[in-house]
């Protein structure tokens, strides 16, 4: 299994958003284990649509989901919540920058 490396760039200096936690879930956990989204959903007791939406970036990681993921993959809930926090903060920062930029014009 080849681990991806992500160069450190301060959060708000990034031009592109941090990787969505769903992409990490898919590429670093599900695919290497050969787990389908539906099988994984069944194993952790959630609806397929929930996992599908997370993997496709349409849904974030809730605290409950972070606990489920951490139990299954032997990580910590904080790992998953930190990924989500960084993604959400970057998006909020950019959105606010756009609003402030529009006001200055």
C-alpha positions in Angstrom: 0.0 0.0 0.0 1.5 3.3 -1.1 0.7 6.2 1.2 0.0 9.6 -0.3 1.9 12.5 1.1 0.4 15.9 1.3 2.8 18.9 1.6 2.1 21.3 4.4 0.8 24.6 3.4 -0.9 26.9 6.0 -4.6 26.4 5.7 -5.6 29.8 4.5 -2.8 30.2 2.1 -4.0 27.2 0.0 -5.5 27.9 -3.4 -7.4 24.7 -3.3 -9.4 23.3 -0.4 -8.0 20.6 1.8 -8.9 17.1 0.8 -12.4 16.2 1.7 -12.6 13.5 4.4 -14.6 11.4 2.1 -11.7 11.2 -0.4 -9.4 10.1 2.4 -12.0 7.5 3.5 -12.2 6.1 0.0 -8.6 6.2 -1.1 -6.7 5.5 2.1 -9.1 3.1 3.8 -11.8 1.5 1.7 -10.0 0.9 -1.5 -6.8 -0.6 0.1 -9.0 -3.0 2.1 -11.1 -3.9 -1.0 -14.2 -2.7 0.8 -17.2 -1.5 -1.2 -19.2 1.4 0.0 -22.3 -0.7 0.5 -20.4 -3.4 2.4 -18.7 -0.8 4.6 -22.0 0.9 5.3 -23.5 -2.5 6.4 -20.6 -3.2 8.6 -20.8 0.1 10.5 -24.6 0.1 10.6 -25.4 3.1 8.4 -27.3 3.6 5.2 -25.3 3.2 1.9 -26.4 6.7 0.9 -24.6 8.1 3.9 -21.3 6.6 2.9 -21.8 7.4 -0.7 -22.5 11.0 0.0 -19.4 11.3 2.3 -17.2 9.7 -0.3 -18.5 12.0 -3.0 -18.0 15.1 -0.9 -21.8 15.9 -0.6 -21.9 15.2 3.2 -19.4 15.9 5.9 -18.2 13.8 8.8 -20.5 14.2 11.8 -19.2 13.5 15.4 -21.2 10.2 15.4 -19.7 9.2 12.1 -16.2 10.1 13.3 -16.7 7.7 16.2 -18.0 4.9 13.9 -15.0 5.4 11.5 -12.5 5.5 14.4 -13.9 2.3 15.9 -13.8 0.4 12.6 -10.4 1.7 11.4 -8.7 1.9 14.8 -8.1 5.6 14.4 -9.4 8.4 16.6 -12.6 10.5 16.2 -10.3 13.5 16.3 -8.5 12.4 13.1 -11.8 12.4 11.2 -13.1 15.6 12.9 -9.9 17.5 12.2 -10.1 16.6 8.5 -13.7 17.9 8.4 -12.8 21.0 10.4 -10.0 22.0 8.0 -12.2 21.4 5.0 -15.0 23.5 6.5 -12.8 26.3 7.8 -11.1 26.7 4.4 -14.5 26.9 2.6 -15.9 29.4 5.2 -12.7 31.5 4.9 -13.0 31.7 1.1 -16.7 32.4 1.2 -16.1 35.3 3.6 -13.3 36.6 1.5 -15.6 36.6 -1.6 -18.3 38.5 0.4 -15.8 41.1 1.7 -14.3 41.5 -1.7 -17.7 42.2 -3.2 -18.4 44.8 -0.6 -15.2 46.7 -1.3 -16.0 47.0 -5.0 
